[in-house]
Amino acid sequence: MIAFEGTFVGLKEAPAIAFCSSRGPSLTSPRNLKPDIIDLGVSILAAWPSSVDNITKGSLHPDCLPAAVKSSIVTSADFLNHDGSLILDERMLPADLFAIGAGHVNPARAADPGLVYDIHPDNYVQYLCGLNYTDDHIMFITQARITCTYKRTVTNVDKAYSVYNSLITSIPGIDIRVYPTVLRFIRMNQKMTYQISFKRTDRFKNATYMQGPITWSSNQHSVRSPILIKLI
């Protein structure tokens, strides 16, 4: 017999991953991290205030493009639970990127992300590079001579003068380097580009994927992006 013993709130182990949560990697697009984030949960009990109608509308940042909105949600997600430990899965083990993506959505932090990753056609070219297309194949698609390099561009939505320092979580057997290591913004909506490189320094017989984030931190914001590396 199962007996209901009331509702518990504020559990230090929350949030945690349910056994039925959809996991990665994506079968149709392995180069895209699945899931990107986690939110809500199972058996959600939600309340709605009584009113004449239940229509809501409005936007906190109506001028933001969809890519910037997603960036704000992903880079501000929580990867720690209420106890300050890594989010756990149903086995009570630290959940990997295929279970939590960037982490648990944090609406308050997403509303003030500091930096956002916008989208540009060049990013789709990098995706083709990631699919191991040759330069000739990519030139046939883009009708332009392309050299595959991996760069990311961020836009400052923080205060005009902001300084962000990079932090790379060490990944065993992988040498990760970022250039430049410091981003100095002098105005709102200013864009800056950084380059990230990966070099394998050791071989792991039983490892398939390695993971670890890159974080850009200022005095007020922490912009975190997950890194997932497939070893071949």
Buried (B, 14 or more C-beta within 10 A) or exposed (E): EEEEEEEEEEEEEBBBBBEEBEBBBEEEEEBEBBBBBBEEEEEEEEEEEEEEEEEEEEEEBEEBEEBBBBBBBBBBBBBEBEEEEBBBBEEEEEBBBBBBBBBBBBEEBBEBBBBBBBBEEEBEBBEBBEEEBEEEEBEEEBEEEBEBEEEBBBBBBBEEEBBBEBBBEEBEBBEBEBEEEEBEBEEEEBEBEBEBEEEEEEEEEEEEEBBBBBBBBBEEBBBBBBBBBEEE
